[in-house]
Amino acid sequence: MGVLAATITACGSEPDKRCVDRLSREQLPRYECESGSSGGSPRGSYYYGGSVSDKKVSGGSFDRTAVDSGGFGCSGSGGG
């Protein structure tokens, strides 16, 4: 039953998202991606999917649609 619940939840869920510095790919606090933080434009951008190792992200994308596959067992749009 736990697997069924995970499958149903995965169908509508978004990929993991983290706030990341585009140049260094270092993970930042979420407020660094909010508009108006530090009195100007956000320092970071949201990075979707992937993993974090030593505060650096890899294996994902700044483009949400590139990693938004819909989850296991879901019908729907698959990216190509």
PLY file of the C-alpha trace (Angstrom):
ply
format ascii 1.0
element vertex 80
property float x
property float y
property float z
element edge 79
property int vertex1
property int vertex2
end_header
0.00 0.00 0.00
2.93 2.37 0.67
4.15 1.94 -2.91
0.73 2.87 -4.27
0.65 6.01 -2.13
4.14 7.00 -3.33
3.12 6.45 -6.96
-0.02 8.55 -6.63
1.89 11.32 -4.88
4.67 11.28 -7.50
2.23 11.85 -10.35
1.31 15.34 -9.24
4.48 16.39 -7.52
7.13 18.82 -8.67
10.79 17.89 -8.91
13.04 18.93 -6.02
14.01 22.57 -6.24
16.88 24.35 -4.60
18.15 27.90 -4.63
21.50 27.94 -6.42
24.10 30.47 -7.59
24.15 30.16 -11.40
27.89 30.70 -11.72
29.31 28.64 -8.86
26.42 26.14 -8.67
26.59 26.47 -4.90
23.38 25.89 -2.95
22.09 29.08 -1.32
19.42 29.81 1.30
15.94 29.95 -0.25
15.57 33.68 0.44
18.40 34.33 -2.05
15.99 33.28 -4.83
13.13 35.51 -3.68
12.60 38.69 -5.65
13.64 41.77 -3.77
16.10 40.00 -1.49
19.18 42.11 -0.66
17.36 45.15 -2.01
17.72 44.13 -5.67
17.48 41.18 -7.99
17.77 37.73 -6.53
21.29 36.34 -6.24
20.23 32.78 -6.98
17.91 30.88 -9.27
15.91 27.74 -8.68
17.64 24.51 -9.74
15.39 21.48 -10.29
16.23 17.83 -9.63
19.77 16.58 -9.34
21.70 16.19 -6.14
23.92 18.17 -3.78
27.47 17.20 -2.85
29.77 19.52 -0.88
27.16 22.31 -1.28
27.37 22.06 -5.12
24.49 20.84 -7.28
24.73 18.52 -10.27
22.55 16.29 -12.43
19.60 18.67 -12.68
18.68 21.82 -14.56
17.70 25.44 -14.08
14.91 24.64 -16.56
12.06 22.96 -14.67
10.53 21.45 -17.81
13.80 19.60 -18.50
13.37 17.51 -15.33
9.57 17.49 -14.89
8.80 13.99 -16.14
5.54 13.46 -14.25
6.75 10.68 -11.97
6.68 6.91 -12.13
3.60 5.29 -13.61
2.03 8.53 -14.80
0.69 9.10 -18.24
1.22 12.51 -19.66
3.78 14.60 -21.40
7.27 13.23 -21.48
10.11 15.50 -22.42
12.22 14.49 -25.37
0 1
1 2
2 3
3 4
4 5
5 6
6 7
7 8
8 9
9 10
10 11
11 12
12 13
13 14
14 15
15 16
16 17
17 18
18 19
19 20
20 21
21 22
22 23
23 24
24 25
25 26
26 27
27 28
28 29
29 30
30 31
31 32
32 33
33 34
34 35
35 36
36 37
37 38
38 39
39 40
40 41
41 42
42 43
43 44
44 45
45 46
46 47
47 48
48 49
49 50
50 51
51 52
52 53
53 54
54 55
55 56
56 57
57 58
58 59
59 60
60 61
61 62
62 63
63 64
64 65
65 66
66 67
67 68
68 69
69 70
70 71
71 72
72 73
73 74
74 75
75 76
76 77
77 78
78 79
